[in-house]
Structure formats: C-alpha cells, structure tokens
Amino acid sequence: MNLSLKMAMAGGNHSVTYLDYRNYMDPLWDNLSQEADTLMPTDTKGFYETARTLRNVFLPIIVIIGLTGNTVTIVVFISTHMKKSSATAFLATLAFVDNVFLVALFTTWFDGSVSNIIKTEGVCQLLVYVTYVTSFLSIWYVVGFTAERYIAICHPFRAPIVCSRFREKIYVIILAVVAGVLYNYALWTTSVVELNGVYRCGYKFKYMSLLEKVTWIDTIITMIIPFLLILLMNIKVVCKAAAFHRKRKHCLKPTDSFNSSISRSKSRALRSKPQMRVTRTLVLVSTTFLVLNLPSHVRRLYTLIIYTTTQQETEIAMYHYLLQEITQLLYYSTFSVNFFLYALYGKHFQSSLLLMIKSIRYRICCRKSHIHLSRTPSAKGVLLSASNSRLISMELKQDIKFTLSKGK
C-alpha cells in the first residue's frame, strides 16, 4: 500500500489516533533495539526524536487541560441559567464528546509511550471506533451551533421554530446516531497483531481496497464539507451583523410602515447585546476551530493527492512525519481550547461561572455553619448560626442579581 495513502488514513483529520501512533510515530526502531541507532541516518533520527518529544510533552498537557476545561464547561452549561440559552445543547454535548476523544487520545499516548496496555481484540477496535465517532461529532456539532447562529442572525423570523431547544436536542441525537452507524466499519476492519513482542492495532490487509475509498469519503464529510459550511456561514453572519450596525449608525429609517416594522424587528434581534455577544463568541469558537484544523486539512489532502496522482510507492521524507505530528497537535488542541474562549469572550459564560463559584462558596459556608451549630448547641449558638446563614444567603442573592445583570 502506498505510504502516502497510509499517512492520510492514519493521520486523518478525524485522527485514528491509535493507528496514527502505531503505524508512524511509535518508536519502531526502539523495538528493534540499538541496531536502529546505527541504521537510521543522523538527520532522519533528529526529525523522529523531535516529533516523539513534541508528542510526549505536549499531548498529555493538551489532554489534562482539555479534560479540566471541558468538565467545567459541562457543569456551567447544565447547572446554571445558561441551560436555557441558545445552542446550549450543541455546546454542552460538544464538551462531553471532546472529553471522550481526549480520554481515548490519552489511552493511545500511554499505550504507545509509557506501557503497552492494549493487547486484546475488542479494546483496539473500540478505541478506533470511539475516535472516529467523537471526532466526527465534534466537527458536526461545531457546524450545528454555527448554523444556529446563522439562522438567528440572517433569518431571525425562522429562528424560534428551527432553533428551539427541543429541536437542538433532536439534532444532537440524530448526529450521534448517524456517526455511530457510519463508522461501524472501524469495528471489523482493524485487529491486534504482535510485532517483536509488542502488540499493535492496525488495519486488516484484506480491507485495504475498501479503506482507500473510505478515506476519501471520510475526507469529504469530515473536512471539505464542514470547512466550507462553517466558513461560508461565518462570513454571512459577520457581513449581516456589520450591515445592520452600519444602518443603525447612519440612522437609516424606511419610509414604508410595513418595511419599517420588519426592519425594526430585525434590528432588535441584531442589536440585542446578549444576542450579539453570543454571536461573537460562537463565531470566534468556530473560526478558531477552522484555523487549528487547517494545517491538518492541508497535510492530509496533500498526501491523498500524491497517492492519487502517482499511484505508486512514494518515499516520504522523515520531516513529513514531524510536520504530521505538529499538525496533529494543533488538531488535538481544538478539543481543549473552547473553555478558554468561552471564559475570555463569553459574557454569559463568565457570569454563569462566577455564579457557580459563589454558589459553591455559599454551600461550603453553610456546611461550616451547621458544623459549628452541632458543636455549640446553646440557644446563643443557634441564633448566631441562623444569623450567619441569613447573611450568607442575602449576600448570595445580591451576588446573583449583580452577576445576572452584568451578563445581560
């Protein structure tokens, strides 16, 4: 099988992470003991060692930061007033899916760099299947909330019907079912093999012809189509918002009463500060997603085009493996950065996060107050504890009012 196509299949944008590490970035020369050090050219070994160092240093950091941030994001979205906000179903599920992907990614890294722990059939297939499904869902959930913003801004009269919270949940479920069915082939086209005493998870050779076609299909549905959809919708949203801001600035008022009412309705939808803040944040999230995915897109398309045009064995220079590792790390970071974008630029998210922290502090103070009450059962102690609880409760209510008003 052509090495270019193998790189595209293993390092795809959905990132079959286990196969990626097993086939290309895993220390195969280490498994062949010290003989590899004498056979590998110095410059080639330098690229390989650099790629391995980057993976071993940055990948665990990406995973730890991502798991922490995504978990906090989920809690904020489902336990505060943000659960009633638009696109919450997409964003909360996106954070959960990203966490599942990061767990699979960490398992892959640990197995390849620390200890060979995946040695049985079923585990390998499940890991590959999970990475396919979660990466597909991560991409299409971004498309989902981008489409929600597009409809809310460019077609505001359809938004209450098309973008209801119930419909968003239906869309989330439909995408999950589609992904689960679409990538079922990962369960029966991979297997575990033993190589020099180390177990490897790889493709079954009898399915290589099928996998070549699947690679192109996967490239279209997880790279080309989502990329174009997100790009075009973001451009349309930005242009629409800019146009209404210009109209408001120049005080353009239609003379016709009917057109005037329509214009005012659209203007209210667009000039609403909370609405525009949500729009800016989500456009930023989807744009960041595109920027971090673009290098991986370009690299994968490059390797696929090489295979399509040459149709023969093509030697890949070792620096391509280094480039692959760098682009993959950028891609993996898309599963970890959303929390920081929400926290830095999302006013609603900031206020909800602050409210959640204050609520936790309130519960801790109440627990301490109850403990103090149990240790001082006198009437004075009861009155003091009750007084403290009322003061804390009043403080929390004031904080809630201030936080909510600040987020509007």
N, C-alpha and C positions, 0 to 999 in steps of 0.2 A: 504493500500500500504506500502511496506517495507520502513522504514525510510532511510535505506542506499541508495536505489534507488532514493528516493525523494531528498536526498542531492546531488546525482550525477546529477539529472535532473536540480535542481535549481541552483547548483553551478558549472555548466559545464564550460568548457573552453571558449565556446562562451559567457558564462555568461549571462543567462537570468536574468539580474541584478534585475529587478523589482520583479520577483518571488523569487529570492535568498533572498532579504531583507524581502519580505512579509512573506515567509514561515519559515525562520530560524533565521534571525538576527534582525528582527523587535521586539521592546520591547512589546511582548505579555503580559508579566507579568505586565508591566506598565498599559496596557489597563484593566487589572483585578484589578486595584487599589492597595492598600497597602497590600491586602491579599497575594499577590505573595511574598512579602518580608519575610513573616513568613513561607510560604510553601517551598520556594527554599532553599536548603542547602547552607551554607556559602561558601564552596569551589566551588560549582556549580555556585553560583551567581558571584563569583570572576572571573571565566572564562568568563562568559557572559558580565560582566561590562567591562572587559579588551577588549574583542572583539568589543563591542559597542564604547568604547573610541577610539580605533585604527581607526575604520571606520569614526567616526565623526571628527577626527583630520586630518588624512592623506588623506582621499578620496577627500575632497574639494581642498587640496593642489595639489594633482595629477591632478585634473581637470583643475584648474586655470593655472598651469604651462604648462600642455599639450595643452590647447586651445591657449595660447600665442605662444608657440614654434611652433606648427603646422601651425598657421596662418602665422607666419614669414616665415616658410619653403615654404608654398604655394606661397607666394609673390616672394620669391627668385627664385623658380623654373620656374615660368611663366613669370617673368618680366625682367630677366637678360639673359646673354648669355648661362646660364645653360639649358634653354628650348630646346637647340639643343643637349644636352648631352645624352648619352645612359641611358636608364632606367628612364628618367625623367617622362614619363607618369605614370609609376608604382609608383614612389616616391611621385609625386605631388598628385595623386589620393589617395595614402595611407594616406597622411597627412590630406586630406579632410575627408576621411572615419573615421579616428581616431577622428577627431573633432566631427563628428556626433555621434559617440559612446560616447564620453565624455559628450556631451550635454544630451544624454539620461541617462547616468550614474548620472549626477548631478541632473537631474529631479527626478530620483529614490531616491537618497540620500535625497533631500529636502523633498520629499513626506513622506519618512519614518522617518526622524529625526527632521524635523522642523515643517511642516504643511501638513496635508492630503489634497492634491490638486487634486489628480486623483480620480474622483468619478463617471465617466460616461463610458458607454460602448464605444468602439472605441478608446479612448485615451489609455486605458490599452493595448488593442490588438496591437495598432500601436507601442507603446513603446517596447513591447516584440519583435515584428516583426523587428523593427529597430535594436535592439541589436543583434538579430540572424544574420541579413543580414550584418551589418557592421563588426561584429567580424569575420564572415566567410570571407568577402572580405579582411580584414586586414591580416588574415593569408595567404590567397592565393596570395595577392599582394606581400607579402614577398617571397613566393615561386617563383612568377613571376620574380622579379628582381634578385633573386638568380640563376634562370635558365638562365637568360640573361647573367650574368657574367660567368656561367659555359660554355655556348656556345662560348662566346667571347674568353675565355682562352683556353678551351680544344678543341674547333672546330672552330678556327678563320676563316677558309675559308667559313663556313656557316653563320657566324655572320652577314655580310652585308645584307643577304637575310632574314634570320629568325628574326633578331633583329632590323629591321628598325623601325623608329619612327612611321610610319603608322601602321605596324603590332602590335607594342606595344599598340597603342590606340585601335586596334581591340580586342586584348586580354583583355584589361581592360573592354571594353564594354561587351564582352562575359561573363566574370566572374560576372559582375554586374547582367546581365540577368539571369544567372544560379542561383545566390543567391536569387534573387527576386522570382523566381519560386519555388525553392527548399524549402524555408521556409514559403511558403504561409499558411501552416497548423497552424502557430502561430496566425493567424488572426481568426481562428474558433475553436481552442482548449482551449482558455482562456476566462475568463469572470470576471466581477467585482461582489464581494459579500460583504455583510455587516457583520462585526464581532464586537459586542459590541460597536456599534456606529461608528466604523472606517471601511472605505471601503478597501477591499483587492482585489488584482488581482491574480487569481490563475487558475490552470488547471481545466477543466471540468472533473468530475469523469467518465463520460461515455466514455472518450477517453483515460483513463489511460493505457489500454492494448496496444493501438496504440503508446502511448508516450513512453512506455517501449522499444518498438522496435526502435522507432525513436532515442531514447537516444543512443543506441548502434551504429546506423548508423551515427549519428552526431559525436560520439566519433571517429569513423574511419576516416571520411572525414575532420574533423577539428583538429584532434590531431595526430593520428598514421601516416597517410599517409603524411601530410605536414612535420611532425617532421622528419621522415625518409628521405624524399626527400631533405630537407634543409641540414640535417646532412651529407648525402652522397655527395651531390653536393659541399658543402663547403670543405669536405675532399679532393675530387678530384681536386678542384681548387687550394687548398693550396699545394697539392703534385705536381701538374703540374707546378705551379709557382716556387716551390723550385727546381724542376728538371732542369728547364731552367736556373735558377740562378747558379746552380752548373756547368752546361755546359759552361756558359759564364765565370765563374771563372776559370775553368781549360782549357779554350780556345780549346774546342773540335771542330774540323772542319772536316766534312765529306769529303771524297775524291771524291766521285761521284758528278759530276756537278749538276745533276738533284736533288739529295738528298740535295746537298748543298744549292740550291736555295730555296727549301722547308724549310730547317732548318733556313735559314736566314729570310724568311718571318715570320715563327712562332716566331723567336727570336725577330724580330722587334715589333711584336704585343705584346709580353710579356714584352719586355724591355722598352717599351714606358712608361716614368714616369707618364704622366697623366692617362694612362690606368691602370697601377699598383696601383696608388693612389686611383682611383675609385674602383678598385677591393678590395683593403684592407678595404676601408670604408664600402662597401656593405657587405663584409664578416663579418666585425665587427658588423654591424647592425643586420644581420640575426643570428649571433651567440648569441648576447645579447638577441635577441628575444627568442631563444631556452632556454637559461639559466633562464630567468624570467618566462617562461611558464612551465618549467619542474616541479616545485613543484605542480602547479595546475594539470598538467597531472597525476602525481603520485597519488595525493589525489583522483582525480576523478576515475581513474582506480581501486584504492583500494576499493572505495565504490561500484563500479559496480561489482567487483569480489566477494565482500562479499555477495551481493544480489544474484549473480548467483550461488554461492556455497551453500548458506544456504536456499534460497527460503522461508524464514520465517521472522517474525518480529524480528529485531535485535535492541537492545537498543544501542544508540550511546552516548558515554560519552561526557560531555559538552566540554571537552578540544578539541574534534574534531571540534566543531564549531569555537573555537579560531584558530585552525590550518587552517580551511577553510577560515576564514577572512584574515589571514596572506597571504596565497597563492593567494587569490583573489586580494589583494592589490598589490602583486608582478605582477600578471597578468595585472591589470589595468595600472601599470606603463609602460607596453610595448606600450601603446598608447600615452605616454608623453615623452619618452626619446630620440626619434630619432633626434630631433633638436640638442640636446647636442652632440650626436655622430657625426652628420654632421659638427657642428661648431668646434669641437675639433680635428677631424681627417680628415675631407674632405677639402683638399686644394682648390679645385674648389669652394666649397660652401663658404669657408672663403672669398675668393677673390670676389665672387659674392655678398655676404652680405656686405662686405666693400664697394664695388662699389655702391650698392643700398643706403647705408648710405650717401656716398659722393654725390650721385645724389640728395637725399632729401635735404641735406645741400645746394647744389647749387640752388635748386628751392626756398628755403627759402631766401637765399641771394638775388636772383633775384627779389623776391617779395618785399623785403625790399628796393631794389634799385629803383623799379618802384614807390613805395610809396614816397620815397624821391624825385623822379623826379616830381611827381604830386604836391608836396609841394614847390618845387623850380623851377618854370617854366622858369627861365632865361637861356640864352644861355650857361652860365658857368655851370649851374646845369645839362643841357642836356649833355654837353661834359663830365662832371665828372661822370654822371651815366653810359653813354656809355662806358667810360674808365673802370669803375669798372666792368661792365658786361663782357667786353672782358678779363679782368684779371681773373675773376672768371671762365669764360669759358675755358681759357687757362690752368688754374690750374686743372680744372676738367679733361680736355683731358690728361694732364700729369699723373694725378692720375689713369685714366682709363688704359693708356698704362702700367704704373707700376704695377697696380693690375693684369691685364691680363697676363703680363709677369711673375709675381710672381706665378700665379696659374698654369702655364704650367710646 
